[in-house]
């Protein structure tokens, strides 16, 4: 791209629905665990999750980078993937991107499910960002196999598979 003339900036804002925060608060008060599964970028998803109080601790994001590792949103902190996920989840709220999930699935397809890193991360993650429709189904399947009763809220055709996979689809 050459010979372009700068015309200005465009700023978009998509405010949260008024009842979203209240609904999530009621779910959490009634001992339900709330996670966000979205197609949005990890930084956007983590920002919205913080506004909705889905995340309350410092955040670590597992994104597809070389090497694949946990990073803070401002990238000031980098932790190895092989860190104890249970221990990390006590100190941090975890986010995983669809790209990182795909990379780990490719690397781990030959392992038994209980030995897969994803089987340890997914039940502890609170935000799943930039995920594809089939990954939404996979997340619900892993949560169900981990003993969770799942409810999925979706608003588009990209959510149909996950809605069917959940114990309850709304």
WOFENHU-V914226 format. One record per residue. RES is the residue in one letter. SS is DSSP state (A for helix, B for strand, O for the rest). PSI is psi in degrees with one decimal (999 if undefined). NEAR is the number of other C-alpha atoms within 12 Angstrom. Layout:
[[RES	SS	PSI	NEAR] [RES	SS	PSI	NEAR]]
This chain:
[[X	O	120.7	4] [X	O	167.6	5] [X	O	37.4	5] [X	O	148.7	7] [X	O	124.5	7] [X	O	126.2	8] [X	O	-14.0	6] [X	O	-174.3	7] [X	O	150.8	6] [X	O	123.3	7] [X	O	124.9	6] [X	O	143.8	6] [X	O	132.2	8] [X	O	92.2	9] [X	O	153.2	13] [X	O	150.9	16] [X	O	144.0	13] [X	A	-39.5	12] [X	A	-2.5	12] [X	A	-50.7	19] [X	A	-42.9	21] [X	A	-43.2	17] [X	A	-44.5	19] [X	A	-39.0	27] [X	A	-43.8	20] [X	A	-40.3	18] [X	A	-45.8	19] [X	A	-39.7	18] [X	A	-29.4	12] [X	O	23.8	11] [X	O	25.0	10] [X	O	142.9	17] [X	O	128.3	26] [X	O	129.0	33] [X	O	157.6	38] [X	B	128.1	40] [X	B	115.5	43] [X	O	161.3	36] [X	O	-4.8	28] [X	O	158.9	22] [X	O	151.0	25] [X	A	-41.8	36] [X	A	-40.1	29] [X	A	-47.1	24] [X	A	-43.3	33] [X	A	-37.4	41] [X	A	-47.4	25] [X	A	-41.8	30] [X	A	-35.4	35] [X	A	-43.3	26] [X	A	-35.6	21] [X	O	-0.9	30] [X	O	28.8	29] [X	O	-37.2	36] [X	O	140.3	33] [X	O	-18.2	22] [X	O	173.8	20] [X	B	149.9	26] [X	B	141.2	36] [X	B	137.2	41] [X	B	130.0	46] [X	B	106.4	49] [X	B	162.0	37] [X	O	97.6	24] [X	O	170.1	21] [X	O	114.1	14] [X	O	161.1	17] [X	O	125.0	25] [X	B	165.0	29] [X	B	136.0	36] [X	B	146.1	32] [X	B	155.9	25] [X	O	-34.2	26] [X	O	3.4	15] [X	O	21.8	17] [X	O	-16.8	12] [X	O	134.6	17] [X	B	127.3	23] [X	B	144.5	22] [X	B	149.5	20] [X	O	-32.0	27] [X	O	7.8	20] [X	O	150.9	18] [X	O	114.0	18] [X	A	-39.2	30] [X	A	-43.4	20] [X	A	-42.0	15] [X	A	-42.3	28] [X	A	-16.8	27] [X	A	-31.6	17] [X	A	-28.3	17] [X	B	155.4	28] [X	B	133.4	38] [X	B	139.7	44] [X	B	139.1	51] [X	B	138.7	51] [X	B	157.0	45] [X	A	-36.7	34] [X	A	-42.7	26] [X	A	-39.4	34] [X	A	-45.3	38] [X	A	-42.3	26] [X	A	-45.4	23] [X	A	-38.5	30] [X	A	-43.2	23] [X	A	-40.8	15] [X	A	-26.8	15] [X	A	6.4	18] [X	O	-25.2	18] [X	O	-9.6	12] [X	O	155.0	15] [X	O	150.1	12] [X	A	-42.3	17] [X	A	-18.0	16] [X	A	-3.2	14] [X	O	138.8	22] [X	A	-39.8	31] [X	A	-36.4	38] [X	A	-20.1	31] [X	A	-32.3	28] [X	A	-48.0	39] [X	A	-45.1	40] [X	A	-13.6	34] [X	A	-13.3	34] [X	B	146.7	39] [X	B	-19.4	40] [X	B	129.5	47] [X	B	116.1	46] [X	B	150.1	38] [X	O	42.9	32] [X	O	147.2	32] [X	O	162.1	28] [X	A	-42.1	27] [X	A	-27.8	25] [X	A	-32.8	33] [X	A	-43.7	38] [X	A	-44.2	28] [X	A	-43.4	31] [X	A	-47.5	46] [X	A	-39.6	37] [X	A	-44.9	30] [X	A	-43.2	30] [X	A	-41.8	31] [X	A	-43.5	23] [X	A	-23.6	21] [X	O	0.3	20] [X	O	5.5	13] [X	O	145.2	21] [X	O	125.4	21] [X	O	142.8	29] [X	B	128.7	27] [X	B	128.1	31] [X	O	129.8	28] [X	O	154.4	25] [X	O	15.6	15] [X	O	172.1	14] [X	A	-24.1	14] [X	A	-9.4	21] [X	A	-6.4	28] [X	A	-47.1	22] [X	A	-43.1	25] [X	A	-36.6	36] [X	A	-39.3	29] [X	A	-35.0	25] [X	A	-30.7	30] [X	O	154.9	28] [X	O	-39.3	21] [X	B	128.3	17] [X	B	128.2	20] [X	O	999	17]]
